[in-house]
Amino acid sequence: PGKVYMAVPEEELLEVFKLFDQDGSGIKIKEIGTVMRSLGLAASEAQLREFMVEAAKQDPNFVQFSDFAVYVQRAETVEATKSGDVAKEMRGMKDGLFHFFDKLTTKQIRETPPDSVKVADIKHLLSSVGEKMSE
């Protein structure tokens, strides 16, 4: 069975929103992802871009609480419908990481296992599965 997904309570949502909305004009569009992450939501880069484009249609700079609450609900829905099969999701990552060791023989890996992977390689691997990350 997958994990039971609990939505963020609206009071908590409003509390966190207000931390970022100091003067009451809304949160900055570019902060949608930051505010969501501080609520424990991991929306994908593609989904965040979608929210930012939609938000910019309403106001070029700020997002109001009512719109942000809708984005959170959509992000939660996506998160809740994910398979929850972490082993399956990580298999692709594992296969990808093994390609970085293709140059080494099995004996070399066994006897002197590499203790690190280049940050650039991890960035490349993550971007190939749709997550952009800075170093």
Secondary structure by P-SEA (a helix, b strand, c coil): cccccccccaaaaaaaaaaaacccccccccaaaaaaaaacccccaaaaaaaaaaaaaaccccccaaaaaaaaaaaaaaaaaccccccccaaaaaaaaaaaaccccaaaaaacccccccaaaaaaaaaaacccccc
